[in-house]
Amino acid sequence: MPKVKTKKTLIKRIKITKKGKVLKKQNSNAHLKVKMSNSRKLRKNKVITMHDKGHTKIFKKLLAKAGKRIS
């Protein structure tokens, strides 16, 4: 059976803390910011923690070795 390769794009988009929390930037934060209010732009810049068990399970599977730190 072949090795499970880690998804390098996912490693670039999320960060795993020492305690195993998953941090990610919010989406829809690239261009077209003219229509957003200043407060909405500031909220979009923050890094959020993922609390969803379903997503963390998928991340573990996609990250293979690097995903073992996720709790």
WOPE-V963522 format. One record per residue. RES is the residue in one letter. OMEGA is omega in whole degrees, 0 to 359 (none if undefined). NEAR is the number of other ideal C-beta (glycine too) atoms within 12 Angstrom. D_LAST is the distance of its C-alpha to the last C-alpha in whole Angstrom. Layout:
res;omega;near;d_last
RES;OMEGA;NEAR;D_LAST
RES;OMEGA;NEAR;D_LAST
This chain:
res;omega;near;d_last
M;183;3;27
P;178;5;26
K;175;7;23
V;181;15;20
K;177;15;20
T;179;19;18
K;185;20;18
K;181;13;20
T;179;11;20
L;178;24;17
I;180;21;16
K;186;13;19
R;179;21;18
I;176;30;14
K;179;23;13
I;180;26;10
T;179;16;10
K;182;10;10
K;175;11;7
G;177;19;5
K;179;20;7
V;179;34;9
L;177;22;12
K;176;25;15
K;180;20;19
Q;181;20;21
N;183;9;23
S;185;15;27
N;184;20;27
A;181;11;30
H;183;9;33
L;180;10;35
K;182;15;35
V;183;9;38
K;181;10;38
M;174;18;35
S;181;11;36
N;181;12;35
S;179;10;32
R;178;16;30
K;179;19;30
L;178;13;29
R;181;16;26
K;182;20;25
N;185;16;25
K;176;15;22
V;182;18;18
I;176;20;16
T;180;22;13
M;179;27;11
H;185;13;11
D;181;13;11
K;181;13;10
G;179;12;12
H;181;21;12
T;178;25;8
K;179;16;9
I;179;18;12
F;179;32;11
K;182;27;9
K;183;20;13
L;184;24;14
L;178;29;13
A;183;20;14
K;183;17;13
A;182;24;12
G;181;25;9
K;178;15;8
R;182;21;6
I;179;30;4
S;none;19;0
